[in-house]
Amino acid sequence: MALEPDLKKVSQLHALYRPYATRILQVADSIAQKHNMRCRAVGAYRSPEDQEIAYAKGTSYVRGGYSWHQYGLAMDIGLYA
């Protein structure tokens, strides 16, 4: 897996947050690789409508309009074996 798909997610974040998010992913992925896993960004910006859908599905505890995702200040990451 290359880092390029993650950079597409990172590009959705607030401009001031992007360098930190990129570094977090790099460090987390480096640590994960030592355990034969990978760390990837699986979500970033989420509109209030998409957040409300995630809340309705039970995949988020926050309703639309109250999530850091809609401001580009949150990123979801996942570990993959």
TAMO-V400696 format. One record per backbone hydrogen bond with DSSP energy under -1.0 kcal/mol. CO is the residue of the C=O (numbers start at 0). NH is the residue of the N-H. Records with the same first field share a line. If there is no record, write none. Layout:
# TAMO-V400696
CO=NH  NH
This chain:
# TAMO-V400696
2=6
3=7
4=8
5=9
6=10
8=11
9=12
13=16  17
16=20
17=21
18=22
19=23
20=24
21=25
22=26
23=27
24=28
25=29
26=30
27=31
28=32
31=34  36
32=35
37=79
39=77
42=75
46=50
47=51
48=52
49=53
50=54
51=55
52=56
53=58
62=65
67=70  72
68=71
71=13
75=41  42
77=39
79=37
